């Protein structure tokens, strides 16, 4: 593997660094009460998160310094390795059940989600395959169907955990990459409708997920049916109002909002910093999304474009889903806020993705998109004529 001198995207890096500072600050303020009660150390969760950030910084450095084509060569290993871990997690005996789900593998006292690795592996594999000249993505049976088999394998295994939220996120990311690669709209519409129907049937077969959907639907007419966690989240945001109650002064973190430093940390940010805090987080994520798509636009080849777009979409979709859940626009899914929520799997994968984005940026040129698009059209015409 070859190391390269990187041309840094400072706006992208700054946005990520600010989000990490917010993460460290609010994980401490939101978790200190629980950490002190359960472990006698107010910084227990903070120290673990800082350790994960250091690991994330290391993998980000690798992503920056190693040519992204090298990671694309390893795409099959990422994907099939993650599916192997998912098989072990779902079917092999072991003490891996938490809250009636089997989403985490235990390793040296830390939990790791293989679904995050599956997300990364699918993005890498799709970017590699869909950039091949021999793949005609506009043909359903020759180009699109093999990719759908890979997608179904990943989403199916994740649904068995069960983890509907992550499966849906991976499904949306994959459909978006297929669209960007040039798949027919009519094909994607059929896949989208079929996928959502299958996901709905699987959700209805799991009692606690079915109850979540029922509670979400009835909560708009009957406030008493609103789930406890979402209700406390809305109270938290309401307490914050326009200007917040002040850093460290949240009341909902005092055993009202369950685990306020994980998926619902955005609520604590809103309570303590008010509307400027919540808008600020969204603005930082939008900067990352904008820079990510700009990097994709200027990538030197099609696989770089698809890879940059896929990594960017993963961060954008997760952030959008988290905000929607916290504000009761969607049912609870367990999707973390990128770079902010407590946890290692999502953070490390996202940091690795940022490193790859910077590496693609280093190799990109402003006119790359036109050249790659022109070559893609020529290749598709040749495949159509000779196919």
Secondary structure, DSSP 8 states (H G I E B T S, - for coil): --B------HHHHHHHHHHHHHHHHHHHHHHHHHHHHHHS-TTHHHHHHHHHHHHHHHHHHHHHHB-HHHHHHTHHHHHHHHHHHHHHHHHS-SS--BTTB---EEETTEEE-HHHHHHHHHHHHHHHHHT-TT--TTSIIIIIHHHHHHHHHHHHHHHTTT-HHHHHHHHHHHHHHHHHHT--HHHHHHHHHHHHHHHHHHHHTSHHHHHHHHHHHHTTT-GGGS-HHHHHHHHHHHHHTTT-S-TT--STTTTTSTTTTTTTHHHHHHHHHHHHHHHHHHHHHHHHHHHHHHHHHT-SSHHHHHHHHHHHHHHHHHHHHHHHHHTTSS-------TTTSS-SHHHHHHHHHHHHHHHHHHH--TTHHHHHHHHHHHHHHHHHHH-
